[in-house]
């Protein structure tokens, strides 16, 4: 039976501090609801933060003291992102489904367009891999029904997969594009 892992965070930075941390704050805002996590632990005590707000007039933000949530040393978890480009299906690959299997866990997600009024979802597919440093199998089911499979895909990269051509590009998270 498959179990779900938490999604990969959008903002992830590994850094080393030469002295003990005395205070750390996290400032968070979103055009929508979110749940902030740091080192695998939920930040704050609210669910579906920031709650109701009028996004046409203002965007609320929250400040959290996260000093106690910091870990010493590197973050050992892995993640991967897939940017899909359709050639026979629509170019944005909306409707494509990616299924991965890593360390005995199966996860899937779909490319979704839109999101809400005057907003857009990230068209890349994000997966959190936990301790798995590679993905055993990646299956892409394109909107036209064709399926492509890739094996032994390394973690911690942003991959570009072109319909009918497989993986055509990879960028390490250590050096993401701007």
LUMLUMBA-74375 format. One record per residue (C-alpha): residue in one letter; x, y, z. Coordinates in steps of 0.5 Angstrom, whole numbers, plus 500, padded with zeros to 3 digits. Example, Ala and Ser with C-alpha at 12.3 -4.5 7.8 and 13.67 -1.06 7.14 Angstrom:
A525491516 S527498514 
END
This chain:
X500500500 X503507498 X504512503 X504520501 X510524503 X510531504 X510536498 X517539497 X518546499 X518552494 X524555498 X529551501 X536553502 X542549506 X547554509 X552554515 X552559521 X559559524 X556561531 X549559535 X543562533 X540567538 X533569534 X530567528 X524569524 X520567519 X515572515 X510569510 X505571506 X501568500 X495569495 X491564498 X492559504 X498555506 X501551512 X508553513 X513548515 X520548517 X525542518 X519537517 X515541523 X509545522 X510553524 X505556528 X498553531 X493556525 X491551520 X490554513 X493561514 X492567513 X485566514 X480570510 X483577507 X481581502 X486580497 X484586492 X485591498 X491588502 X495581503 X496579510 X503576512 X505573519 X511573523 X513567526 X519566531 X522559529 X529559533 X527553536 X525549530 X532550527 X536544526 X544544526 X547541520 X545540513 X538538511 X538531509 X531530505 X531530498 X526533492 X525533485 X521538480 X519536473 X517541468 X513538462 X513541455 X508538450 X509537443 X503533441 X499535447 X498542449 X505545450 X504547457 X502539458 X496541462 X492535464 X499530464 X500526470 X506524473 X507518478 X514516481 X516511485 X522512490 X524508496 X518503496 X513510496 X508511490 X506519489 X503522483 X501529481 X498533475 X499539471 X494544473 X492550469 X489556473 X488557480 X484562482 X482569480 X488573477 X492567479 X496561476 X499555479 X506553478 X506548472 X512544475 X510538479 X514538485 X515531490 X518531496 X523524497 X525524504 X531520505 X531517498 X537520493 X534517487 X527516484 X526508481 X521510476 X518516473 X512515469 X509521465 X502520462 X501525457 X494528456 X493525449 X494518453 X501516451 X506514457 X513515458 X517512463 X524513466 X528509471 X533511476 X532519476 X537523481 X534527486 X535534488 X534537480 X529540476 X528536470 X525538463 X521533460 X519534453 X513529450 X516524446 X523525448 X524524455 X528528460 X532534455 X535538461 X536538468 X538543473 X541542480 X537545486 X544548488 X544553482 X537554480 X535558474 X533566476 
END
